[in-house]
């Protein structure tokens, strides 16, 4: 199983503010939707609650410490280990790549075991209360970068973990 992060991050590592993205970049939203479509996605409860409902054409696994939490059409687990065990049960019919979609604590906890990072790097600083963790990029190889300027400067970057 390939475990990947997909995130959009400001220069100061902000990924969210009060349950919202602090920027409006429609192309990044399309990128996220197209990249994760037909895959298993894993996210924390707070991240899920910003969506209102499960995203179509994905299996959503929610991590929460809230006992009895339910979300129609989703699988709810209590930790990352359980989330990954659940994901493995659904490959196939879903592809081998599983996406971690946030929030900050789940990104941080899973960072040592991920294989890829799909990172939208937003070249501005924003106020926020959720952060992407510090990554030692010497342990990753950048395999692609696409630069954009509209509506603000940003890049789509993909990294693969260097193993061995």
N, C-alpha and C positions, 0 to 999 in steps of 0.2 A: 504494500500500500504506500503510495506517495502522499505525504502530509505537507500541505502548503498553507502559508499565510497569504491572505489577500487583504490589503489595507491601503488607505490613503493617509498620508502623514505630512504635516506642515514642517517647516524647518526646525521648529522648536519641539518636534515629536508629538504635537497635538493631533489627536484623531477624532475628538469629539468635544462638544460643549453642551451640557444640559440635555443630553440625549439627542443631539442634532449634529450634523456635519457643519463646521463653521464656515464652509465655502459652498458655492453653487457651481459645480463643474459637470454639466450634463454628460459630456463625453466620458467622464470617469464613471458615472452611474451606468452608462451603457456598457462600458468595459467590464465592470463588476457583474452585471447581469449576464452578459454573453460568456464570460469566463466560467462562471459558476453554474450556468444552466445545465440541467441533467446530471448534476453531481450531488454528493452528500456534503452538506455544510454544517459546521459546528459553531455555535456561538453561545455567549452567556445570555442569561435571562434579560438583563437590562438592554442589551443590544437587540434581542428579539422583540422586546416591547416597543422599540422605536419603529418597527415594521408594521405593527397592528395585526398582521396575519402572516402565515407562511408564504414564502415566495413560490410562485408556480414552477413546476418542473424541477424541483429539488427535494431531497429528503433533508429535513431540518432536525438537527439534534441540539437540544437546549441544555446547557449546564446551569444548575441552580442549587443552592443550599436550602431553598424554601421547601419544606416538607409539603407534599400534596399538591405541588404546582402542576397545573395541567394547561396544555395548549393544543387545541384541536389540530389534528393532522401532523403533529410533531412527536418526536420521542424526547422524553425528559429524563435526564440522568443527574447524578449528584456531583460528578467530578470528571476530569479529563480522561482518566483511565477508562471509566465506564463509557464515555463518549466514543473513544477509539475502538473499544470492544464492540459497541453497537454498530459503528461504521463498517467494521470488517464483516459483519453479518449481512450487509447489504451490497457487498461487492462480489459478483454481479448481483443484480442487474445494473447497478450504478457503476461508473468507471472507477478505476483503481485510485484516482486522485481525489483526496478529501480536502476540503477547504476550511480553514479556521478563519472566521470572519469577525472576531472580536469578542469581548472588549479587551481592554488593556491588560487585565490580569491573566486572561486566558492566552493572549499572545505571549506574555512574559513566561508563563508556566510551560508553554509548548515550544518555546524558542530552541531549547537544546535538542529537540528531536525532529525538527522540521527538515524537509528536503528541498523546498523551494519557497521563495518569497516573491509574490506579485505586489510590487510597491508603487503606488502613485505618489510621487514626491512633489509636493506643492511648495513652490519657492517663495513662500511668505511665512511670517509668523502670525499665529492666531491665539486668542485667549481660549482656554479650554480646561476641562477637568478630567479628560481621558487621554492617555498617552501611549504611543507605541514604544516598546522597550528599546534600549540601546542594543544595537546589533554589532557584533564583531565581524565586519564585512571581509576581514582577511580569511574567514572560514567559508566564504561564499564566492562564487564566480559569477560576474554579471554576464548574462547571456543575451540580453537585449535591452535597448533603451530607445524610446520614441519620445521626442521633445515636442511640446505644444506651447502655444502662447495665448490661447483664447479660452476662457475669458481672462485668465491670469496665467503666468508661466507655471508649467508643471511637466512632469515626465512620467511615462509608463516604464518601469524598470522590472526586469525579471532576473532573479538570482537563483543559482543552484548551489546546494551545499557541496563543499569539497570533502570527500570521504577518503579515509585511509591515510 
